[in-house]
C-alpha cells in the first residue's frame, strides 16, 4: 500500500497524480520524468556510480517485496469475498418475489386503497397462510414454526405498518378559493406525519417504540420505522376477517401515504433468513408506487463462524488475515507520512490508500457490531419457544440493512483494490511500457473529462427543467443524470421527450446526440490515440527509459532474478564447486556449438565480399535519411529501422489501397459499358425482329394481289 518510490525508499517514482497546474493539465508520467532528472542532478555530485547502483538494487528488491505483499493481500481479500458469497440468497429473493407478484394479480395493479385490500386478501394471505401439500410435508417434519412452503417458515406474525399525514386546513389561498375553506393531505415528511389516534373510538393508535427498525427510503418520501401497526394472525380465515374489519373501520383512507407489509422467514435447509417488505406508496398527486424489498441474511453474517461449516470458518479466518494486512499498511502509511509530510498528500495513490483502508476498517467494524447485536437479539428463539411471545414481531430489517452496507463497502473496495493493481503492474517487465504509456495519455484525458462533465451537467439541467414536470424519469436532477447516463449504454428511449414538445425535444435530443455521443466520444478516442502515439515516440521519455535500463532502475522482478541467480551461483561455488565447474563447462560448450561458424569456404567468403562491396557502393550512391549521429557506421538504430519499416509498410498499403480503388473503378466502368452494350444488342435484336415481322406481314398481304 505504501508508495516506495519516494524519499530514498525506492529508486523510482510511482507516477504520482498531482493537482492541476496553471495550464490545466494533470501531470502524470511527466512528473515522473522531471523528478527523475532532478534526482539525478541532485545526487550526481553526492554519490558514485557504484553507490547509485547499490541504491537502485536495494530499491528494486524493496519494491519487489512490496509488490508481492500487495498481490498476496489482494488474493486473500478476493478469496474472502468470494467465499462469503452465497447463490442461495438471490434464489430465495426471486422465490418470494414470484410468490408475491403472481401473474393473476400483479402488484403493479394496485392503484387505490380498495385494490390494496384486494391484493392483501387474494395474494398475500393465501401465499403465506394457506395450507398446501408443501406445508403439510413441512408440518410432518416439525411444527415449531408455521411453514410457508416445504423449505421456508415464518418467524412471527405478519405486520401491517401505515404511515399517515395530518389534515391541513386552508391549503389553497389563491383568489379563486379565498372565500372557501379547502382541506388537504400533503406529502409525507417529518412535519406532516400524523401520530394522532383515529378510527372507531380512537382504536388505531400510533406505535413509536420500534426496536431494530431502520427508515425506509421510498419513491415519494422516507418513512421512519414507526407507524400505525396491525398484526395478522397466522390463519387464512382469521387473517381475511381481520382485513375486512380493517376495511370497514377505515384503517386506510385519504390520509394514508404508505402501507408497509412486513414478515420474516427462515430457511431450515441452509439457515438463511429473509426480511421481506412489501411497500405501497400513495403520493399526494394521486400516483401509486409499489415495490418488494427483500433483505437476506446468512448465518455467517449474524455470527462469527456461521453454522460452523468449514467454508464459514475459512471466510472468517481470511477476513482476520485481511485486517492484519490493513493494520500493517496503516503503520507503513504513517511512517511515510512522517518522513515526507510536505509532499505526501500530493500523491493521489496515498489518498486512495487511506480511502481503501478506511472503508475496510468501517466495514469490519460494522460486521463486528452486527455480530454483537445479532448475538444478543436471540433471533427466532421466542418463535421457537411457542406461547404468547411467539406471536411477537421481531424486526430483522436493521440487520439486513447492515449486512447490505457491508456488502456494498466490500464491493467498492474490490473496485479500488483491483484498480490499484495498475500501480504495481508498472514495475512488471511485460506490461511496464504499456502502463507507463497509458499514464501519459491521462495528460489530455483528465482535462477533457472535466469539459465533458461540464457539458453533460448542462444537458442534465436542460432535460430536468424542460421535461421534469411531465416525465418521472426526469423529475429530479439525480434521476435525470442517471437517465442520460443510460443513454450512453442505449438503455433508454428519448422519444417521450420528442412526443411532448416535438420542436424543442428534437433540437435537444439532436444536440445531446451530436455533441455527447458522436463528437464527444470520438474526440476522447482521438485524444487517447494521439497521447499514446506521442508517449510511444517521445524522445525525452525514450532517453529516460534508456538511462533507467542502463542503471537497471525500476526493475524489481529482474533484480529479484539477478539476486536469485547470483545467490544460487555463490552457494553452488561454496558447496559444490566441482558440479558447478562441470555445469559452466557444459553451458560454454553448448554455446560454442550453437554459435555460427567463424571459418567459411572460399567461394562463400567471396560471395560475401562481393555482396558487402555491392552494399557499400549502393549506400554511397544512394541518399540516406540518417545522419552521422546515428552511429559510427552510419546505420540506423533498431528503433529507427522499425519506424522506417512501419512507414514503408504504410506507404505500400496506401499504394495498394489506391490501386485497388482504381481497379474497382475501372471494373465498374467496364461493367457499365457491358451493360450498355447488352442493352444496345437487345434493342437491335428487337428492331430486327420487328422489321422481319413487318416484312412477313407485307409479303402475306402482297401475295393475294399477285
C-alpha positions in Angstrom: 0.0 0.0 0.0 2.9 2.4 0.7 4.5 4.3 -2.0 8.0 3.0 -2.1 9.3 5.4 -4.8 9.8 8.4 -2.6 12.4 9.6 0.0 15.0 7.0 -0.7 12.7 4.1 -0.2 12.8 3.3 -3.9 14.7 4.3 -6.9 11.6 5.3 -9.0 8.5 7.4 -8.6 5.2 5.7 -8.9 3.8 8.2 -11.3 2.0 10.3 -8.6 -1.2 12.1 -9.5 -0.8 15.8 -8.5 -3.1 18.8 -8.6 -3.9 20.6 -11.8 -1.3 23.1 -12.8 -1.7 26.5 -14.4 -2.1 25.1 -17.9 -5.0 22.9 -16.7 -3.2 19.6 -17.4 -2.7 16.8 -15.0 0.9 15.9 -14.6 1.4 12.1 -14.5 4.3 10.5 -16.1 5.8 13.9 -17.0 6.3 14.5 -13.3 7.9 11.1 -13.1 10.5 12.1 -15.7 11.1 15.5 -14.3 11.5 14.1 -10.8 13.9 11.5 -12.1 16.2 14.0 -13.8 16.1 16.4 -10.8 17.0 13.4 -8.6 19.9 12.5 -10.8 21.2 16.1 -10.9 21.0 16.5 -7.2 22.6 13.1 -6.4 25.1 13.1 -9.2 27.6 15.1 -7.1 26.9 13.2 -3.9 27.2 9.5 -4.9 29.3 7.5 -7.1 28.1 5.1 -9.8 28.7 2.1 -7.5 26.7 3.7 -4.7 23.9 4.6 -7.1 23.8 1.1 -8.5 23.6 -0.3 -5.0 20.9 2.1 -4.0 18.9 1.2 -7.1 19.4 -2.5 -6.4 18.1 -2.1 -2.8 15.1 -0.1 -4.1 14.3 -2.8 -6.7 14.3 -5.5 -4.1 12.2 -3.5 -1.7 9.7 -2.8 -4.5 9.6 -6.4 -5.3 8.8 -7.3 -1.7 6.1 -4.6 -1.6 4.5 -5.9 -4.9 4.5 -9.5 -3.7 2.9 -8.4 -0.4 0.2 -6.4 -2.2 -0.7 -9.3 -4.5 -0.8 -11.7 -1.6 -3.2 -9.2 0.2 -5.5 -8.8 -2.8 -5.5 -12.6 -3.3 -6.6 -13.2 0.3 -9.2 -10.3 0.1 -10.7 -11.6 -3.1 -10.9 -15.2 -1.8 -12.6 -14.0 1.4 -15.1 -12.0 -0.5 -15.9 -14.9 -2.9 -16.2 -17.4 -0.1 -18.7 -15.1 1.6 -20.9 -15.1 -1.4 -24.0 -17.3 -1.5 -26.0 -18.2 -4.5 -28.9 -19.2 -2.3 -29.6 -15.6 -1.2 -30.6 -14.4 -4.7 -32.6 -17.5 -5.4 -34.6 -17.0 -2.1 -35.3 -13.4 -3.1 -36.5 -14.5 -6.5 -38.7 -17.2 -4.9 -40.5 -14.7 -2.7 -40.9 -12.1 -5.5 -42.6 -14.7 -7.7 -44.9 -15.6 -4.8 -45.9 -12.0 -4.0 -46.2 -10.9 -7.7 -48.2 -13.7 -9.4 -49.4 -13.4 -12.9 -53.1 -13.4 -11.9 -52.7 -10.3 -9.7 -49.6 -8.2 -10.3 -48.5 -5.9 -7.6 -48.5 -3.1 -10.3 -52.3 -3.4 -10.4 -52.6 -1.7 -7.0 -53.8 1.8 -7.7 -56.1 2.6 -4.8 -56.8 1.6 -1.2 -59.5 -0.9 -2.4 -57.2 -2.7 -4.7 -54.6 -2.8 -2.0 -57.1 -4.6 0.3 -58.0 -7.0 -2.5 -54.3 -7.7 -3.1 -53.8 -8.5 0.6 -56.8 -10.8 0.7 -56.2 -12.6 -2.6 -52.4 -12.8 -2.8 -50.5 -12.1 0.5 -52.7 -14.1 2.9 -53.1 -17.2 0.7 -49.4 -17.2 -0.2 -48.2 -17.2 3.4 -51.0 -18.9 5.4 -52.8 -21.3 3.0 -52.4 -25.0 3.6 -50.9 -26.8 0.7 -49.1 -30.1 0.1 -45.8 -28.4 0.8 -46.9 -27.0 4.1 -48.3 -30.4 5.1 -45.0 -32.1 4.3 -43.2 -29.4 6.4 -45.6 -29.9 9.3 -44.7 -33.6 9.4 -41.0 -32.6 9.8 -41.6 -30.0 12.6 -44.5 -28.0 14.0 -42.4 -25.4 15.7 -42.7 -22.6 13.1 -45.5 -22.1 10.6 -44.4 -23.2 7.1 -44.7 -21.1 4.0 -43.6 -24.0 1.8 -41.5 -27.1 2.3 -38.3 -25.1 2.9 -39.2 -21.7 4.5 -41.0 -21.0 7.7 -42.4 -17.8 9.2 -40.7 -16.1 12.2 -43.5 -14.4 14.0 -46.7 -12.8 12.6 -47.3 -10.6 9.5 -47.3 -6.9 10.3 -49.1 -4.0 8.6 -47.4 -0.6 9.2 -49.1 2.5 8.0 -47.6 6.0 7.5 -50.2 8.8 7.7 -50.2 12.6 7.4 -52.1 15.3 9.2 -55.0 17.0 7.6 -54.1 20.6 6.7 -56.6 23.5 6.9 -56.8 26.1 4.2 -54.4 24.6 1.8 -55.4 26.8 -1.2 -55.4 30.5 -0.6 -55.4 31.8 -4.2 -58.0 34.3 -5.2 -60.1 31.6 -6.8 -60.6 29.8 -3.4 -60.2 32.7 -1.0 -63.9 32.6 0.0 -63.7 28.8 0.7 -62.0 26.6 3.3 -60.1 23.8 1.4 -58.7 21.0 3.4 -56.0 18.7 2.1 -53.5 15.9 2.9 -49.9 17.0 1.9 -47.0 14.7 1.2 -45.3 12.7 3.9 -42.4 14.4 5.9 -41.3 14.8 9.4 -43.5 17.8 9.9 -46.7 16.4 8.2 -46.5 12.9 9.7 -49.5 12.1 11.9 -49.3 10.4 15.3 -52.9 11.0 16.3 -55.2 8.1 17.0 -58.1 7.5 14.6 -60.8 5.0 13.8 -63.8 4.0 15.9 -63.2 5.4 19.4 -59.5 6.0 18.5 -58.9 2.3 18.0 -55.9 2.7 15.8 -53.0 4.1 17.8 -49.5 5.2 16.9 -46.6 2.9 17.9 -43.4 4.7 18.4 -41.2 2.2 20.2 -39.9 0.2 17.3 -36.7 -1.8 18.1 -34.3 -2.9 15.3 -36.0 -1.0 12.5 -34.5 1.4 10.0 -36.0 4.2 8.0 -37.3 3.1 4.5 -36.3 5.2 1.5 -39.4 5.1 -0.7 -40.1 6.7 -4.1 -42.1 9.6 -2.6 -40.6 10.0 0.9 -38.5 8.4 3.6 -40.6 6.7 6.3 -39.4 6.1 9.8 -39.7 2.6 11.4 -42.7 3.6 13.4 -46.4 4.0 12.5 -49.9 2.6 13.0 -49.4 -1.1 13.3 -51.7 -4.1 12.9 -50.8 -7.8 13.1 -52.4 -10.6 11.1 -52.9 -13.9 12.8 -51.3 -17.0 11.1 -54.5 -18.4 9.8 -56.2 -17.8 6.4 -59.8 -17.3 7.8 -58.8 -15.2 10.7 -56.4 -13.0 8.6 -59.1 -12.4 5.9 -61.7 -11.5 8.5 -59.2 -9.1 10.2 -58.5 -7.4 6.8 -62.3 -7.0 6.1 -62.7 -5.5 9.6 -59.9 -3.0 8.9 -61.5 -2.1 5.6 -64.9 -1.4 7.2 -63.4 0.6 10.0 -61.3 2.8 7.7 -57.8 1.8 8.7 -56.6 3.2 5.3 -58.1 6.3 3.8 -57.1 9.6 2.2 -54.5 10.3 4.9 -52.6 7.1 4.1 -49.3 7.8 2.4 -47.7 4.3 2.7 -48.5 0.8 3.8 -45.6 -1.5 4.6 -46.3 -5.2 4.9 -43.5 -6.9 6.8 -42.7 -10.5 7.7 -39.6 -12.6 8.3 -38.8 -16.1 7.2 -36.2 -18.7 8.0 -35.0 -21.4 5.6 -34.4 -24.6 7.6 -32.2 -26.2 4.9 -29.4 -23.7 4.8 -30.1 -21.4 7.8 -31.0 -18.4 5.7 -33.1 -15.5 6.9 -35.2 -13.2 4.8 -36.7 -9.8 5.9 -39.5 -9.1 3.4 -41.1 -5.6 3.0 -43.9 -5.1 0.6 -44.4 -1.3 0.2 -47.3 0.5 -1.4 -47.0 4.4 -1.5 -49.8 6.8 -2.2 -48.4 10.1 -3.5 -50.1 13.4 -2.8 -50.6 13.9 -6.5 -52.5 10.7 -6.9 -49.8 8.4 -8.1 -49.2 5.0 -6.6 -45.8 3.2 -6.4 -45.3 -0.4 -5.4 -42.2 -2.4 -4.7 -40.9 -5.5 -2.9 -37.8 -5.3 -0.8 -36.1 -8.5 0.4 -33.1 -8.4 2.7 -31.4 -11.8 3.1 -29.1 -12.8 6.0 -26.8 -15.8 6.1 -25.8 -17.2 9.4 -22.2 -16.2 8.8 -23.3 -12.6 8.7 -25.0 -12.8 12.1 -22.2 -14.6 14.0 -18.6 -15.5 13.6 -18.2 -18.9 12.0 -21.8 -19.1 10.7 -23.2 -22.6 11.1 -19.7 -24.0 12.0 -19.1 -25.4 8.5 -15.6 -25.4 7.0 -16.3 -22.7 4.5 -17.8 -20.5 7.2 -14.7 -20.6 9.3 -12.4 -20.2 6.3 -14.3 -17.0 5.4 -13.9 -15.6 8.9 -10.2 -16.5 9.2 -9.5 -14.9 5.8 -11.3 -11.8 7.0 -9.0 -11.7 10.1 -5.9 -12.0 7.8 -7.2 -9.1 5.7 -7.4 -6.9 8.8 -3.9 -7.9 9.8 -2.7 -6.6 6.4 -4.7 -3.4 6.9 -3.1 -2.7 10.2 0.3 -3.2 8.7 -0.5 -0.9 5.8 -1.7 1.8 8.2 1.6 1.7 10.1 3.5 1.9 6.8 1.5 4.9 5.6 2.0 6.7 9.0 5.8 6.2 8.6 5.7 7.5 5.1 3.6 10.5 6.2 6.1 11.2 8.9 9.1 11.1 6.6 7.6 13.1 3.7 4.7 15.1 5.1 5.2 18.1 2.8 4.5 16.1 -0.4 2.6 13.1 1.0 -0.9 14.4 0.2 0.1 15.5 -3.3 0.3 11.8 -4.3 -3.2 10.5 -5.2 -2.1 7.0 -4.6 -1.7 7.8 -0.9 -5.2 9.3 -0.7 -6.5 6.2 -2.4 -4.7 4.0 0.1 -6.3 5.8 3.0 -9.8 5.7 1.4 -9.4 2.0 0.9 -8.2 1.3 4.4 -10.9 3.5 5.9 -13.6 1.5 4.0 -12.1 -1.8 5.1 -12.0 -0.7 8.7 -15.5 0.7 8.6 -16.9 -2.5 7.0 -15.1 -4.7 9.6 -16.5 -2.5 12.4 -20.0 -2.8 11.1 -19.6 -6.6 10.8 -18.4 -6.8 14.4 -21.3 -4.6 15.6 -23.7 -6.8 13.7 -22.2 -9.9 15.4 -22.8 -8.3 18.8 -26.3 -7.1 18.1 -27.5 -10.3 16.4 -25.9 -12.5 19.1 -27.8 -10.7 21.8 -31.1 -10.5 20.0 -31.8 -14.2 20.0 -33.3 -14.3 16.5 -36.2 -16.8 16.3 -35.9 -18.0 19.9 -39.2 -16.6 21.0 -40.9 -18.0 17.9 -39.4 -21.5 18.6 -40.4 -21.4 22.3 -44.1 -21.1 21.4 -46.7 -19.4 23.7 -47.8 -15.8 23.5 -44.3 -14.5 23.0 -44.1 -16.5 19.7 -46.6 -14.1 18.2 -44.4 -11.0 18.8 -42.9 -9.5 15.7 -39.1 -9.3 15.6 -37.8 -6.7 13.1 -34.8 -8.0 11.1 -34.6 -5.1 8.6 -31.9 -3.4 10.6 -29.7 -6.5 10.5 -30.4 -6.9 6.8 -29.6 -3.2 6.1 -26.2 -3.6 8.0 -25.4 -6.7 6.0 -26.2 -4.9 2.8 -24.0 -2.0 3.8 -21.1 -4.3 4.5 -21.5 -6.0 1.1 -21.6 -2.6 -0.7 -18.5 -1.5 1.1 -16.7 -4.7 0.1 -17.8 -4.3 -3.5 -16.5 -0.8 -3.6 -13.2 -2.0 -2.0 -12.9 -4.6 -4.8 -13.0 -1.8 -7.4 -10.4 0.3 -5.6 -8.0 -2.7 -4.9 -8.1 -4.1 -8.4 -7.7 -0.5 -9.7 -4.6 -0.2 -7.6 -3.1 -3.2 -9.4 -2.1 -0.9 -12.2 0.2 0.9 -9.7 2.2 -2.3 -9.3 1.9 -3.6 -12.9 4.1 -0.6 -13.8 7.0 -2.5 -12.4 6.5 -5.8 -14.2 8.6 -6.3 -17.3 5.8 -7.4 -19.7 3.4 -4.5 -19.1 5.7 -1.8 -17.8 5.9 0.2 -21.1 2.2 -0.2 -21.8 1.1 1.1 -18.4 3.5 3.9 -18.4 2.3 5.0 -21.9 -1.3 4.9 -20.6 -0.4 7.1 -17.7 1.0 9.7 -20.2 -2.3 9.6 -22.1 -4.1 10.9 -18.9 -2.3 14.2 -19.5 -5.0 15.1 -22.1 -7.8 12.7 -20.9 -8.4 14.3 -17.5 -8.9 17.9 -18.8 -11.2 16.5 -21.5 -13.1 14.6 -18.9 -13.7 17.8 -17.0 -15.0 19.5 -20.1 -17.2 16.5 -20.9 -18.6 16.6 -17.4 -19.5 20.3 -17.6 -21.3 19.8 -20.9 -23.1 16.7 -19.5 -24.3 18.7 -16.5 -25.7 21.3 -18.8 -27.8 18.7 -20.6 -28.9 17.2 -17.3 -30.3 20.5 -16.2 -31.9 21.1 -19.6 -33.8 17.8 -19.6 -34.7 18.2 -15.9 -36.1 21.8 -16.3 -37.7 21.2 -19.7 -39.4 17.8 -19.1 -39.2 17.1 -15.3 -42.9 18.1 -14.8 -44.1 15.6 -17.4 -41.7 12.6 -17.1 -41.0 10.9 -13.8 -37.5 9.8 -15.1 -36.6 13.4 -15.4 -38.4 14.8 -12.3 -35.2 15.4 -10.3 -31.6 16.3 -11.1 -30.3 12.9 -9.9 -32.8 10.8 -11.9 -32.1 13.0 -15.0 -28.4 12.3 -14.7 -29.0 8.6 -14.4 -31.4 8.7 -17.3 -28.9 10.4 -19.6 -26.1 8.1 -18.4 -28.2 5.2 -19.5 -28.3 6.8 -22.9 -24.6 6.0 -23.4 -25.5 2.3 -23.0 -28.5 2.7 -25.3 -30.8 1.6 -22.5 -33.4 4.4 -22.7 -35.7 5.8 -25.3 -35.7 9.6 -25.9 -38.9 9.6 -28.0 -41.2 10.5 -25.0 -39.2 13.8 -24.9 -39.9 14.3 -28.6 -43.6 13.5 -28.2 -44.1 16.1 -25.5 -42.7 19.0 -27.5 -41.6 17.9 -31.0 -39.6 21.1 -31.9 -37.7 21.7 -28.7 -37.4 18.0 -27.9 -36.0 17.2 -31.3 -33.5 20.0 -31.0 -32.4 19.0 -27.5 -32.1 15.3 -28.5 -30.1 16.2 -31.6 -27.7 18.4 -29.6 -27.2 15.8 -27.0 -26.6 13.0 -29.5 -24.2 15.0 -31.7 -22.2 16.7 -29.0 -22.0 14.0 -26.4 -22.4 10.7 -28.3 -20.7 11.5 -31.6 -18.3 14.3 -31.2 -17.6 13.8 -27.5 -16.8 10.1 -27.6 -14.9 10.3 -30.9 -12.8 13.2 -29.6 -12.0 11.1 -26.5 -10.8 8.2 -28.6 -8.8 10.5 -30.8 -7.1 12.2 -27.9 -6.2 8.9 -26.3 -4.8 7.6 -29.5 -2.7 10.8 -30.1 -1.4 10.7 -26.5 -0.5 7.1 -26.8 1.4 7.8 -30.1 3.2 10.8 -28.6 4.2 8.9 -25.5 5.5 6.0 -27.5 7.8 8.1 -29.8 8.7 10.9 -27.4 12.5 11.4 -27.4 12.5 12.7 -23.8 11.0 9.6 -22.4 13.0 7.4 -24.7 16.2 8.8 -23.2 14.8 8.5 -19.7 13.9 4.8 -20.2 17.3 4.1 -21.8 19.1 5.6 -18.9 16.9 3.7 -16.4 17.6 0.5 -18.3 21.3 1.1 -18.2 21.2 1.5 -14.5 18.6 -1.3 -14.0 16.3 1.2 -12.4 12.7 0.3 -11.8 13.3 -3.4 -12.4 12.1 -5.2 -9.3 11.3 -8.5 -11.0 14.6 -8.5 -13.0 16.5 -7.6 -9.9 14.9 -10.5 -8.0 16.0 -12.8 -10.8 19.5 -11.4 -10.8 19.7 -11.7 -7.0 18.4 -15.3 -7.0 20.9 -16.2 -9.8 23.9 -14.7 -8.1 22.9 -16.2 -4.7 22.5 -19.6 -6.3 25.8 -19.3 -8.0 27.6 -18.3 -4.8 26.0 -21.3 -2.9 27.0 -23.7 -5.7 30.6 -22.4 -5.8 30.8 -22.8 -2.0 29.2 -26.2 -1.5 29.5 -28.0 -4.9 32.4 -26.4 -6.8 33.1 -29.4 -9.0 29.5 -29.7 -10.1 29.3 -26.0 -10.7 32.5 -26.2 -12.9 31.1 -29.0 -15.0 27.8 -27.1 -15.4 29.7 -24.0 -16.5 31.8 -26.0 -19.0 28.6 -27.7 -20.3 26.9 -24.3 -20.9 30.1 -22.9 -22.6 30.4 -25.9 -24.9 26.7 -25.7 -25.8 27.0 -22.0 -26.6 30.1 -22.6 -28.7 28.3 -25.4 -30.6 25.3 -23.2 -31.3 27.5 -20.2 -32.4 27.8 -19.6 -36.2 31.0 -21.0 -37.9 33.8 -18.5 -38.0 35.5 -20.1 -41.0 33.6 -20.4 -44.2 34.5 -21.7 -47.6 36.4 -19.6 -50.1 33.5 -19.4 -52.5 31.1 -18.4 -49.8 33.6 -15.8 -48.5 34.0 -14.4 -52.0 30.2 -14.1 -52.4 30.0 -12.4 -49.0 32.8 -10.0 -50.0 31.1 -9.1 -53.3 27.8 -8.7 -51.6 29.4 -6.4 -49.0 31.1 -4.4 -51.7 27.9 -4.0 -53.6 26.1 -2.9 -50.4 28.8 -0.3 -49.7 28.6 1.1 -53.3 24.8 1.2 -53.1 24.9 3.0 -49.8 27.4 5.5 -51.1 25.5 6.3 -54.2 22.1 6.5 -52.5 20.8 9.4 -50.5 20.3 8.3 -46.9 17.9 9.9 -44.4 20.2 9.1 -41.4 22.9 11.4 -40.2 26.3 10.7 -38.8 24.8 10.9 -35.3 23.0 7.6 -35.9 26.2 5.6 -35.1 29.8 5.1 -36.1 28.7 3.0 -39.1 26.0 5.5 -40.2 23.4 2.8 -39.9 20.0 3.4 -38.3 19.2 2.2 -34.8 16.8 -0.7 -34.4 14.1 1.6 -33.3 14.6 3.9 -36.3 14.7 0.9 -38.6 11.4 -0.4 -37.2 9.9 3.0 -37.6 11.1 3.2 -41.2 9.7 -0.3 -41.9 6.3 0.7 -40.4 6.4 3.9 -42.6 7.3 1.9 -45.7 4.6 -0.7 -44.9 2.1 2.1 -44.5 3.1 3.6 -47.9 2.9 0.2 -49.5 -0.6 -0.4 -48.0 -1.6 3.0 -49.1 -0.5 2.4 -52.7 -2.2 -1.0 -52.7 -5.4 0.7 -51.5 -5.2 3.3 -54.2 -4.5 0.7 -56.9 -7.4 -1.4 -55.6 -9.7 1.6 -55.7 -8.6 2.4 -59.3 -9.1 -1.2 -60.3 -12.6 -1.3 -58.8 -13.4 1.9 -60.6 -12.2 0.6 -63.9 -14.1 -2.7 -63.4 -17.2 -0.7 -62.6 -16.8 1.3 -65.8 -16.3 -1.9 -67.8 -19.4 -3.4 -66.2 -21.3 -0.3 -67.1 -20.1 -0.4 -70.7 -21.0 -4.1 -71.0 -24.5 -3.3 -69.6 -24.9 -0.6 -72.2 -23.7 -2.9 -75.0 -26.1 -5.6 -73.8 -29.0 -3.0 -73.9 -27.9 -2.0 -77.4 -27.8 -5.6 -78.6 -31.2 -6.2 -77.1 -32.6 -3.1 -78.8 -31.1 -4.1 -82.2 -32.5 -7.6 -81.8 -35.9 -6.2 -81.0 -35.8 -3.9 -84.0 -34.6 -6.7 -86.3 -37.4 -8.9 -85.2 -39.9 -6.0 -85.7 -38.5 -5.4 -89.3 -38.7 -9.1 -90.1 -42.3 -9.3 -88.7 -43.3 -6.2 -90.8 -41.7 -7.7 -93.9 -43.6 -11.0 -93.4 -46.9 -9.2 -93.0 -46.2 -7.2 -96.2 -45.4 -10.3 -98.1 -48.5 -12.0 -96.9 -50.7 -9.1 -97.8 -49.0 -8.8 -101.3 -49.4 -12.5 -102.2 -53.2 -12.4 -103.0 -52.7 -9.4 -105.3 -50.4 -11.4 -107.4 
